[in-house]
Amino acid sequence: MALVLLVQVGHNGQRFLLSRLLGKAHLDLEELMSLTRGVFYIHSTPSALCPHIEWAASGAFGMPVRLDWTPQPAERASYRAEYSWQGPTGTPEKVASVLSRWDRIRFEITEEPTSFSEGSRISYTPRLGLFRAQTGLTGDIVVPEGRLKAALLSDALGTKPLGVSVAELLGAPWDDELESFRYAGDGAPVRWLHQVV
């Protein structure tokens, strides 16, 4: 493999220095800098959906996904699985966009922050729908300023108490609904996924 430096001249005569790796194992530097990892938790789903979830996850992760399904004691006739993944930033959005269309599934997917991007946590339940949040380096939820201002305004106008708004911004209703499913999964097997490029 070789590192090649390229000089690109813009329309105004300004020069830009670009680098590019050449060889069989070529990996775009931008792609390399945007790699992250996380965990995909399927908290509950009926057995009939298990192969469909694997198929959908395979499309989102860009590689075959086989999950180790175990019975979910918190809900009769349902199964659960966990999958640790590594891949490009934004992967949780791809997974959630496919799986949130289905009613009989509860899931969460996390993405660790990188030096170039915030982390994320996405939760889904059939009753509450989708919850998305940015996370910081310690895993805490980061609430954007505009959303906090809207919560303060709702409280000032009397439309929604501040405590309720903040709880929603932090995903408390999703945590409350998913907690029994999370607890039932303690000690379940985890399979690590590493994307080969």
C-alpha positions as CSV (number, residue, x, y, z in Angstrom):
1,M,0.0,0.0,0.0
2,A,1.2,3.5,-0.8
3,L,0.2,6.9,0.4
4,V,0.0,9.4,-2.4
5,L,-0.1,13.2,-1.9
6,L,-2.1,15.1,-4.5
7,V,-2.1,18.9,-5.0
8,Q,-5.4,20.2,-6.3
9,V,-5.7,23.8,-7.5
10,G,-9.0,25.5,-7.0
11,H,-10.7,28.0,-9.4
12,N,-9.1,30.9,-7.6
13,G,-5.6,29.5,-7.8
14,Q,-5.6,28.3,-4.2
15,R,-3.8,25.0,-3.6
16,F,-5.2,22.1,-1.5
17,L,-3.1,19.1,-0.4
18,L,-5.0,15.8,-0.5
19,S,-3.8,12.4,0.5
20,R,-5.0,9.0,-0.8
21,L,-4.1,5.4,0.0
22,L,-3.5,3.2,-2.9
23,G,-3.4,-0.6,-3.0
24,K,-5.6,-3.7,-2.5
25,A,-6.6,-2.6,1.0
26,H,-7.5,1.0,0.0
27,L,-9.7,2.6,2.6
28,D,-10.8,6.2,2.0
29,L,-9.4,8.4,4.8
30,E,-12.7,10.1,5.3
31,E,-14.4,6.7,5.8
32,L,-11.6,5.6,8.2
33,M,-12.1,8.7,10.3
34,S,-15.9,8.1,10.5
35,L,-15.7,4.5,11.9
36,T,-17.4,3.9,15.2
37,R,-19.0,1.1,17.2
38,G,-22.0,0.4,19.3
39,V,-24.5,-2.2,20.4
40,F,-27.8,-3.2,18.8
41,Y,-30.3,-4.5,21.4
42,I,-33.4,-6.3,20.2
43,H,-35.4,-6.4,23.4
44,S,-38.4,-8.3,22.2
45,T,-39.9,-9.6,19.0
46,P,-42.0,-12.6,18.0
47,S,-40.1,-15.6,16.5
48,A,-41.8,-14.9,13.1
49,L,-39.9,-11.6,12.8
50,C,-36.4,-12.9,13.8
51,P,-35.3,-13.8,10.3
52,H,-36.7,-10.6,8.9
53,I,-34.8,-8.5,11.5
54,E,-31.6,-10.3,10.6
55,W,-32.2,-9.6,6.9
56,A,-33.0,-5.9,7.6
57,A,-30.0,-5.5,9.9
58,S,-27.7,-7.1,7.2
59,G,-28.8,-4.5,4.7
60,A,-28.2,-1.7,7.2
61,F,-24.8,-3.0,8.4
62,G,-23.8,-3.9,4.9
63,M,-22.8,-7.4,5.8
64,P,-24.6,-10.7,6.8
65,V,-25.9,-10.5,10.3
66,R,-26.8,-13.7,12.3
67,L,-28.2,-13.1,15.8
68,D,-28.2,-15.5,18.8
69,W,-31.9,-15.4,19.8
70,T,-32.8,-16.2,23.3
71,P,-36.3,-16.3,24.9
72,Q,-37.4,-13.0,26.4
73,P,-38.8,-13.8,29.9
74,A,-40.4,-10.3,30.2
75,E,-42.9,-11.1,27.3
76,R,-44.5,-14.4,26.5
77,A,-43.6,-16.0,23.2
78,S,-41.0,-13.4,22.3
79,Y,-37.2,-13.4,21.8
80,R,-34.3,-11.1,22.3
81,A,-30.7,-10.6,20.9
82,E,-27.7,-8.3,21.3
83,Y,-25.2,-7.5,18.6
84,S,-22.1,-5.4,19.0
85,W,-21.1,-3.7,15.8
86,Q,-18.4,-1.6,14.2
87,G,-18.9,0.5,11.1
88,P,-19.5,4.0,9.7
89,T,-21.1,6.7,11.8
90,G,-24.8,7.0,11.1
91,T,-25.4,3.2,11.2
92,P,-28.0,3.4,14.0
93,E,-30.1,5.7,11.8
94,K,-30.1,3.2,9.0
95,V,-31.1,0.3,11.3
96,A,-33.9,2.4,13.0
97,S,-35.3,3.7,9.7
98,V,-36.0,0.1,8.7
99,L,-37.0,-1.5,12.0
100,S,-39.2,1.3,13.3
101,R,-41.8,0.5,10.6
102,W,-42.6,-2.7,12.3
103,D,-45.1,-2.9,15.2
104,R,-44.1,-6.0,17.2
105,I,-40.5,-5.1,18.1
106,R,-38.7,-3.2,20.8
107,F,-35.1,-2.2,20.2
108,E,-32.3,0.2,21.0
109,I,-29.1,0.9,19.2
110,T,-26.2,2.9,20.4
111,E,-23.3,4.6,18.6
112,E,-20.1,5.7,20.4
113,P,-18.9,9.2,19.8
114,T,-15.7,9.7,17.8
115,S,-13.3,12.6,17.6
116,F,-15.4,13.8,14.6
117,S,-19.0,13.1,15.7
118,E,-21.3,12.9,18.6
119,G,-22.6,9.5,19.7
120,S,-26.2,8.5,19.6
121,R,-28.9,6.4,21.2
122,I,-32.0,5.3,19.5
123,S,-34.9,3.5,21.2
124,Y,-38.1,2.2,19.8
125,T,-41.3,0.8,21.3
126,P,-44.6,0.1,19.5
127,R,-46.5,2.3,22.0
128,L,-44.1,5.3,22.1
129,G,-42.5,5.1,18.7
130,L,-38.9,6.3,18.0
131,F,-36.7,8.3,20.4
132,R,-33.4,9.7,19.2
133,A,-30.7,11.4,21.3
134,Q,-27.1,12.6,20.9
135,T,-24.7,11.3,23.5
136,G,-21.4,12.8,24.7
137,L,-18.1,11.1,25.6
138,T,-19.4,9.7,28.9
139,G,-22.6,8.3,27.3
140,D,-24.9,11.0,28.8
141,I,-27.6,12.4,26.6
142,V,-26.8,15.8,25.1
143,V,-29.9,18.0,24.7
144,P,-29.6,20.8,22.0
145,E,-30.2,24.3,23.2
146,G,-33.2,24.9,20.9
147,R,-35.0,21.9,22.4
148,L,-34.4,23.2,25.9
149,K,-35.7,26.7,25.0
150,A,-38.8,25.1,23.5
151,A,-39.3,23.2,26.8
152,L,-38.9,26.4,28.8
153,L,-41.4,28.2,26.5
154,S,-44.0,25.4,26.9
155,D,-43.7,25.6,30.6
156,A,-44.0,29.4,30.6
157,L,-47.1,29.2,28.4
158,G,-48.6,26.5,30.6
159,T,-48.9,23.9,27.9
160,K,-46.5,21.4,29.4
161,P,-44.7,21.4,32.7
162,L,-40.9,21.7,32.5
163,G,-40.3,18.4,34.3
164,V,-42.4,16.5,31.8
165,S,-40.6,18.1,28.9
166,V,-37.1,17.4,30.3
167,A,-38.1,13.8,31.0
168,E,-39.1,13.4,27.4
169,L,-36.0,15.0,26.1
170,L,-33.9,12.5,28.2
171,G,-36.0,9.5,27.0
172,A,-37.5,8.7,30.4
173,P,-40.7,7.2,29.0
174,W,-38.7,4.9,26.7
175,D,-36.4,3.9,29.6
176,D,-39.5,3.2,31.8
177,E,-41.0,1.0,29.2
178,L,-37.8,-0.9,28.2
179,E,-36.4,-1.4,31.7
180,S,-38.1,-4.7,32.4
181,F,-36.9,-6.0,28.9
182,R,-33.3,-4.8,29.6
183,Y,-33.2,-6.5,33.0
184,A,-34.5,-9.7,31.6
185,G,-31.5,-9.7,29.2
186,D,-28.7,-9.6,31.8
187,G,-26.2,-12.3,31.1
188,A,-27.3,-12.8,27.5
189,P,-24.7,-13.7,24.9
190,V,-23.2,-10.9,22.8
191,R,-21.6,-11.3,19.4
192,W,-19.0,-8.8,18.3
193,L,-19.2,-7.5,14.7
194,H,-16.2,-6.0,12.9
195,Q,-16.7,-4.7,9.4
196,V,-14.0,-5.8,7.1
197,V,-13.3,-3.3,4.4
